[in-house]
Amino acid sequence: MPKMSTYEQIIHNHVVLTRTRQLGLLYKVLADPEIIKSTYQNDWYPDIIVIDNNNVLFIEEVATENSITEHERDEHWLVYTKLGYPFNLIVPQAKIVIAEQLIKGLNINKLFYYELNKIDIKFRQITI
């Protein structure tokens, strides 16, 4: 992942936390990097792993403004699509068009965008 600014890291962490809380209403969710690293034995690990009855249901990656790149697609997203779990990608609203272009040919389960506002973060699924 490209080096994030402190501001971008804060936004990323807030989006992951909000998404984790949302999914946690229905499932067991792993999102703490140390928990994921110890549970998910791989060189790369996604931001969010959703589990039900000790089975991985799907994995999710939260992208930031500066991580919507060909390099990120090739180094991470492509790897996640080949792990055998449905892979969801979550991108900033401003980067939807670029993300749609970058994921062509990838086995993406669902594409979401997030929108930050003064009160909370909204997630919307994009039809791909």
SENUTOR-670233 format. One record per residue (C-alpha): x, y, z; residue number from 0; chain; residue in three letters. Coordinates in pm, 1 decimal. Each point is the difference from the previous one (the first is absolute). Layout:
<pt><u>X</u><v>Y</v><w>Z</w><nr>NUM</nr><kette>A</kette><rest>ALA</rest></pt>
...
//
This chain:
<pt><u>0.0</u><v>0.0</v><w>0.0</w><nr>0</nr><kette>A</kette><rest>MET</rest></pt>
<pt><u>134.0</u><v>346.4</v><w>-75.9</w><nr>1</nr><kette>A</kette><rest>PRO</rest></pt>
<pt><u>121.9</u><v>204.5</v><w>292.7</w><nr>2</nr><kette>A</kette><rest>LYS</rest></pt>
<pt><u>-299.0</u><v>178.9</v><w>146.1</w><nr>3</nr><kette>A</kette><rest>MET</rest></pt>
<pt><u>0.1</u><v>345.3</v><w>148.0</w><nr>4</nr><kette>A</kette><rest>SER</rest></pt>
<pt><u>-106.4</u><v>21.4</v><w>363.0</w><nr>5</nr><kette>A</kette><rest>THR</rest></pt>
<pt><u>-331.1</u><v>150.2</v><w>-109.6</w><nr>6</nr><kette>A</kette><rest>TYR</rest></pt>
<pt><u>-62.3</u><v>-279.3</v><w>-250.0</w><nr>7</nr><kette>A</kette><rest>GLU</rest></pt>
<pt><u>91.1</u><v>-263.6</v><w>260.8</w><nr>8</nr><kette>A</kette><rest>GLN</rest></pt>
<pt><u>-251.3</u><v>152.1</v><w>242.5</w><nr>9</nr><kette>A</kette><rest>ILE</rest></pt>
<pt><u>-272.6</u><v>-4.6</v><w>-267.0</w><nr>10</nr><kette>A</kette><rest>ILE</rest></pt>
<pt><u>89.2</u><v>-360.5</v><w>-93.5</w><nr>11</nr><kette>A</kette><rest>HIS</rest></pt>
<pt><u>-12.4</u><v>-115.1</v><w>362.5</w><nr>12</nr><kette>A</kette><rest>ASN</rest></pt>
<pt><u>-330.3</u><v>179.6</v><w>59.0</w><nr>13</nr><kette>A</kette><rest>HIS</rest></pt>
<pt><u>-156.7</u><v>-161.0</v><w>-309.0</w><nr>14</nr><kette>A</kette><rest>VAL</rest></pt>
<pt><u>125.1</u><v>-345.8</v><w>105.5</w><nr>15</nr><kette>A</kette><rest>VAL</rest></pt>
<pt><u>-134.3</u><v>51.5</v><w>354.2</w><nr>16</nr><kette>A</kette><rest>LEU</rest></pt>
<pt><u>-339.1</u><v>119.7</v><w>-125.0</w><nr>17</nr><kette>A</kette><rest>THR</rest></pt>
<pt><u>-31.5</u><v>-287.8</v><w>-246.9</w><nr>18</nr><kette>A</kette><rest>ARG</rest></pt>
<pt><u>107.1</u><v>-247.3</v><w>269.3</w><nr>19</nr><kette>A</kette><rest>THR</rest></pt>
<pt><u>-266.1</u><v>127.9</v><w>238.0</w><nr>20</nr><kette>A</kette><rest>ARG</rest></pt>
<pt><u>-261.7</u><v>-24.9</v><w>-273.9</w><nr>21</nr><kette>A</kette><rest>GLN</rest></pt>
<pt><u>92.4</u><v>-356.3</v><w>-95.6</w><nr>22</nr><kette>A</kette><rest>LEU</rest></pt>
<pt><u>47.0</u><v>-95.8</v><w>365.4</w><nr>23</nr><kette>A</kette><rest>GLY</rest></pt>
<pt><u>-374.0</u><v>28.3</v><w>53.3</w><nr>24</nr><kette>A</kette><rest>LEU</rest></pt>
<pt><u>-39.4</u><v>-321.7</v><w>-200.3</w><nr>25</nr><kette>A</kette><rest>LEU</rest></pt>
<pt><u>335.8</u><v>-176.8</v><w>-7.9</w><nr>26</nr><kette>A</kette><rest>TYR</rest></pt>
<pt><u>327.7</u><v>-53.9</v><w>176.1</w><nr>27</nr><kette>A</kette><rest>LYS</rest></pt>
<pt><u>240.4</u><v>250.4</v><w>-154.2</w><nr>28</nr><kette>A</kette><rest>VAL</rest></pt>
<pt><u>378.7</u><v>9.2</v><w>16.9</w><nr>29</nr><kette>A</kette><rest>LEU</rest></pt>
<pt><u>138.9</u><v>344.4</v><w>-67.8</w><nr>30</nr><kette>A</kette><rest>ALA</rest></pt>
<pt><u>279.7</u><v>66.3</v><w>246.0</w><nr>31</nr><kette>A</kette><rest>ASP</rest></pt>
<pt><u>322.9</u><v>-42.2</v><w>-197.7</w><nr>32</nr><kette>A</kette><rest>PRO</rest></pt>
<pt><u>167.1</u><v>-207.1</v><w>271.7</w><nr>33</nr><kette>A</kette><rest>GLU</rest></pt>
<pt><u>-296.8</u><v>-237.0</v><w>27.3</w><nr>34</nr><kette>A</kette><rest>ILE</rest></pt>
<pt><u>-17.3</u><v>-38.0</v><w>-375.7</w><nr>35</nr><kette>A</kette><rest>ILE</rest></pt>
<pt><u>374.2</u><v>-60.2</v><w>-32.6</w><nr>36</nr><kette>A</kette><rest>LYS</rest></pt>
<pt><u>-9.2</u><v>-274.6</v><w>261.5</w><nr>37</nr><kette>A</kette><rest>SER</rest></pt>
<pt><u>-318.1</u><v>-158.1</v><w>-139.0</w><nr>38</nr><kette>A</kette><rest>THR</rest></pt>
<pt><u>52.2</u><v>42.5</v><w>-370.9</w><nr>39</nr><kette>A</kette><rest>TYR</rest></pt>
<pt><u>331.8</u><v>-156.8</v><w>-96.9</w><nr>40</nr><kette>A</kette><rest>GLN</rest></pt>
<pt><u>101.5</u><v>173.7</v><w>-320.1</w><nr>41</nr><kette>A</kette><rest>ASN</rest></pt>
<pt><u>243.1</u><v>264.2</v><w>-120.4</w><nr>42</nr><kette>A</kette><rest>ASP</rest></pt>
<pt><u>-289.5</u><v>238.0</v><w>-62.9</w><nr>43</nr><kette>A</kette><rest>TRP</rest></pt>
<pt><u>-311.5</u><v>32.3</v><w>205.6</w><nr>44</nr><kette>A</kette><rest>TYR</rest></pt>
<pt><u>-316.5</u><v>200.1</v><w>-66.5</w><nr>45</nr><kette>A</kette><rest>PRO</rest></pt>
<pt><u>-135.3</u><v>271.9</v><w>226.6</w><nr>46</nr><kette>A</kette><rest>ASP</rest></pt>
<pt><u>-310.6</u><v>-196.6</v><w>95.7</w><nr>47</nr><kette>A</kette><rest>ILE</rest></pt>
<pt><u>-72.9</u><v>-372.6</v><w>24.4</w><nr>48</nr><kette>A</kette><rest>ILE</rest></pt>
<pt><u>-361.5</u><v>-103.8</v><w>59.6</w><nr>49</nr><kette>A</kette><rest>VAL</rest></pt>
<pt><u>-57.7</u><v>-337.9</v><w>161.9</w><nr>50</nr><kette>A</kette><rest>ILE</rest></pt>
<pt><u>-303.2</u><v>-212.8</v><w>82.6</w><nr>51</nr><kette>A</kette><rest>ASP</rest></pt>
<pt><u>37.8</u><v>-331.5</v><w>185.8</w><nr>52</nr><kette>A</kette><rest>ASN</rest></pt>
<pt><u>380.2</u><v>18.6</v><w>-43.3</w><nr>53</nr><kette>A</kette><rest>ASN</rest></pt>
<pt><u>-35.6</u><v>20.2</v><w>-379.5</w><nr>54</nr><kette>A</kette><rest>ASN</rest></pt>
<pt><u>112.6</u><v>305.0</v><w>-192.3</w><nr>55</nr><kette>A</kette><rest>VAL</rest></pt>
<pt><u>-305.2</u><v>143.9</v><w>-177.0</w><nr>56</nr><kette>A</kette><rest>LEU</rest></pt>
<pt><u>180.8</u><v>284.3</v><w>-177.1</w><nr>57</nr><kette>A</kette><rest>PHE</rest></pt>
<pt><u>291.5</u><v>239.3</v><w>26.8</w><nr>58</nr><kette>A</kette><rest>ILE</rest></pt>
<pt><u>7.5</u><v>374.1</v><w>-52.9</w><nr>59</nr><kette>A</kette><rest>GLU</rest></pt>
<pt><u>262.5</u><v>257.5</v><w>-81.0</w><nr>60</nr><kette>A</kette><rest>GLU</rest></pt>
<pt><u>-45.5</u><v>371.6</v><w>63.7</w><nr>61</nr><kette>A</kette><rest>VAL</rest></pt>
<pt><u>176.4</u><v>216.9</v><w>-253.9</w><nr>62</nr><kette>A</kette><rest>ALA</rest></pt>
<pt><u>91.0</u><v>364.2</v><w>45.1</w><nr>63</nr><kette>A</kette><rest>THR</rest></pt>
<pt><u>24.2</u><v>285.2</v><w>-249.4</w><nr>64</nr><kette>A</kette><rest>GLU</rest></pt>
<pt><u>364.9</u><v>-76.8</v><w>-72.9</w><nr>65</nr><kette>A</kette><rest>ASN</rest></pt>
<pt><u>-26.6</u><v>-379.3</v><w>-3.5</w><nr>66</nr><kette>A</kette><rest>SER</rest></pt>
<pt><u>-222.3</u><v>-27.5</v><w>-305.9</w><nr>67</nr><kette>A</kette><rest>ILE</rest></pt>
<pt><u>290.0</u><v>-89.6</v><w>-230.2</w><nr>68</nr><kette>A</kette><rest>THR</rest></pt>
<pt><u>112.3</u><v>-270.7</v><w>-240.0</w><nr>69</nr><kette>A</kette><rest>GLU</rest></pt>
<pt><u>275.8</u><v>-92.4</v><w>245.3</w><nr>70</nr><kette>A</kette><rest>HIS</rest></pt>
<pt><u>-249.5</u><v>-52.0</v><w>282.4</w><nr>71</nr><kette>A</kette><rest>GLU</rest></pt>
<pt><u>-222.0</u><v>-203.4</v><w>-232.2</w><nr>72</nr><kette>A</kette><rest>ARG</rest></pt>
<pt><u>286.9</u><v>-222.3</v><w>-110.2</w><nr>73</nr><kette>A</kette><rest>ASP</rest></pt>
<pt><u>168.5</u><v>-37.4</v><w>340.2</w><nr>74</nr><kette>A</kette><rest>GLU</rest></pt>
<pt><u>-303.1</u><v>-39.9</v><w>227.4</w><nr>75</nr><kette>A</kette><rest>HIS</rest></pt>
<pt><u>-342.8</u><v>-15.7</v><w>-160.6</w><nr>76</nr><kette>A</kette><rest>TRP</rest></pt>
<pt><u>103.9</u><v>-267.8</v><w>-247.5</w><nr>77</nr><kette>A</kette><rest>LEU</rest></pt>
<pt><u>147.7</u><v>-207.4</v><w>282.9</w><nr>78</nr><kette>A</kette><rest>VAL</rest></pt>
<pt><u>-320.6</u><v>29.3</v><w>203.4</w><nr>79</nr><kette>A</kette><rest>TYR</rest></pt>
<pt><u>-212.2</u><v>-114.1</v><w>-294.4</w><nr>80</nr><kette>A</kette><rest>THR</rest></pt>
<pt><u>202.0</u><v>-320.9</v><w>-20.3</w><nr>81</nr><kette>A</kette><rest>LYS</rest></pt>
<pt><u>-33.0</u><v>-103.2</v><w>366.3</w><nr>82</nr><kette>A</kette><rest>LEU</rest></pt>
<pt><u>-324.7</u><v>-188.3</v><w>-52.9</w><nr>83</nr><kette>A</kette><rest>GLY</rest></pt>
<pt><u>-223.6</u><v>239.5</v><w>196.0</w><nr>84</nr><kette>A</kette><rest>TYR</rest></pt>
<pt><u>-241.3</u><v>256.9</v><w>-137.5</w><nr>85</nr><kette>A</kette><rest>PRO</rest></pt>
<pt><u>191.7</u><v>329.1</v><w>-9.6</w><nr>86</nr><kette>A</kette><rest>PHE</rest></pt>
<pt><u>-170.3</u><v>335.7</v><w>50.4</w><nr>87</nr><kette>A</kette><rest>ASN</rest></pt>
<pt><u>175.8</u><v>325.5</v><w>-78.8</w><nr>88</nr><kette>A</kette><rest>LEU</rest></pt>
<pt><u>-98.8</u><v>325.1</v><w>172.1</w><nr>89</nr><kette>A</kette><rest>ILE</rest></pt>
<pt><u>113.7</u><v>324.4</v><w>-165.0</w><nr>90</nr><kette>A</kette><rest>VAL</rest></pt>
<pt><u>-47.8</u><v>372.7</v><w>59.8</w><nr>91</nr><kette>A</kette><rest>PRO</rest></pt>
<pt><u>-299.4</u><v>144.8</v><w>-184.2</w><nr>92</nr><kette>A</kette><rest>GLN</rest></pt>
<pt><u>226.4</u><v>233.2</v><w>-198.9</w><nr>93</nr><kette>A</kette><rest>ALA</rest></pt>
<pt><u>191.6</u><v>-298.0</v><w>-145.0</w><nr>94</nr><kette>A</kette><rest>LYS</rest></pt>
<pt><u>-288.7</u><v>-217.7</v><w>-120.5</w><nr>95</nr><kette>A</kette><rest>ILE</rest></pt>
<pt><u>67.6</u><v>45.8</v><w>-371.6</w><nr>96</nr><kette>A</kette><rest>VAL</rest></pt>
<pt><u>372.0</u><v>-72.8</v><w>30.9</w><nr>97</nr><kette>A</kette><rest>ILE</rest></pt>
<pt><u>-68.3</u><v>-302.2</v><w>223.4</w><nr>98</nr><kette>A</kette><rest>ALA</rest></pt>
<pt><u>-251.8</u><v>-139.1</v><w>-250.6</w><nr>99</nr><kette>A</kette><rest>GLU</rest></pt>
<pt><u>260.4</u><v>24.6</v><w>-274.3</w><nr>100</nr><kette>A</kette><rest>GLN</rest></pt>
<pt><u>269.9</u><v>-163.5</v><w>213.0</w><nr>101</nr><kette>A</kette><rest>LEU</rest></pt>
<pt><u>-210.9</u><v>-299.0</v><w>106.4</w><nr>102</nr><kette>A</kette><rest>ILE</rest></pt>
<pt><u>-99.0</u><v>-102.7</v><w>-352.1</w><nr>103</nr><kette>A</kette><rest>LYS</rest></pt>
<pt><u>99.0</u><v>-363.8</v><w>-37.1</w><nr>104</nr><kette>A</kette><rest>GLY</rest></pt>
<pt><u>36.8</u><v>-55.8</v><w>376.1</w><nr>105</nr><kette>A</kette><rest>LEU</rest></pt>
<pt><u>-229.8</u><v>-233.4</v><w>189.2</w><nr>106</nr><kette>A</kette><rest>ASN</rest></pt>
<pt><u>-146.2</u><v>263.1</v><w>232.8</w><nr>107</nr><kette>A</kette><rest>ILE</rest></pt>
<pt><u>-301.8</u><v>-119.6</v><w>196.9</w><nr>108</nr><kette>A</kette><rest>ASN</rest></pt>
<pt><u>-135.3</u><v>346.4</v><w>84.7</w><nr>109</nr><kette>A</kette><rest>LYS</rest></pt>
<pt><u>118.5</u><v>355.6</v><w>-47.7</w><nr>110</nr><kette>A</kette><rest>LEU</rest></pt>
<pt><u>-103.5</u><v>258.5</v><w>257.2</w><nr>111</nr><kette>A</kette><rest>PHE</rest></pt>
<pt><u>73.3</u><v>366.9</v><w>35.5</w><nr>112</nr><kette>A</kette><rest>TYR</rest></pt>
<pt><u>14.2</u><v>192.4</v><w>321.6</w><nr>113</nr><kette>A</kette><rest>TYR</rest></pt>
<pt><u>-110.7</u><v>353.9</v><w>55.3</w><nr>114</nr><kette>A</kette><rest>GLU</rest></pt>
<pt><u>117.6</u><v>203.0</v><w>296.2</w><nr>115</nr><kette>A</kette><rest>LEU</rest></pt>
<pt><u>-231.9</u><v>257.6</v><w>148.4</w><nr>116</nr><kette>A</kette><rest>ASN</rest></pt>
<pt><u>-13.2</u><v>195.4</v><w>323.7</w><nr>117</nr><kette>A</kette><rest>LYS</rest></pt>
<pt><u>-201.4</u><v>-266.4</v><w>181.7</w><nr>118</nr><kette>A</kette><rest>ILE</rest></pt>
<pt><u>121.8</u><v>-337.2</v><w>-125.7</w><nr>119</nr><kette>A</kette><rest>ASP</rest></pt>
<pt><u>125.4</u><v>-204.3</v><w>-292.9</w><nr>120</nr><kette>A</kette><rest>ILE</rest></pt>
<pt><u>-245.1</u><v>-136.0</v><w>-254.4</w><nr>121</nr><kette>A</kette><rest>LYS</rest></pt>
<pt><u>69.9</u><v>-311.0</v><w>-205.5</w><nr>122</nr><kette>A</kette><rest>PHE</rest></pt>
<pt><u>-169.9</u><v>-63.0</v><w>-333.2</w><nr>123</nr><kette>A</kette><rest>ARG</rest></pt>
<pt><u>35.8</u><v>-299.6</v><w>-228.2</w><nr>124</nr><kette>A</kette><rest>GLN</rest></pt>
<pt><u>81.1</u><v>66.4</v><w>-363.3</w><nr>125</nr><kette>A</kette><rest>ILE</rest></pt>
<pt><u>-133.9</u><v>-233.3</v><w>-266.5</w><nr>126</nr><kette>A</kette><rest>THR</rest></pt>
<pt><u>290.9</u><v>-149.2</v><w>-193.0</w><nr>127</nr><kette>A</kette><rest>ILE</rest></pt>
//
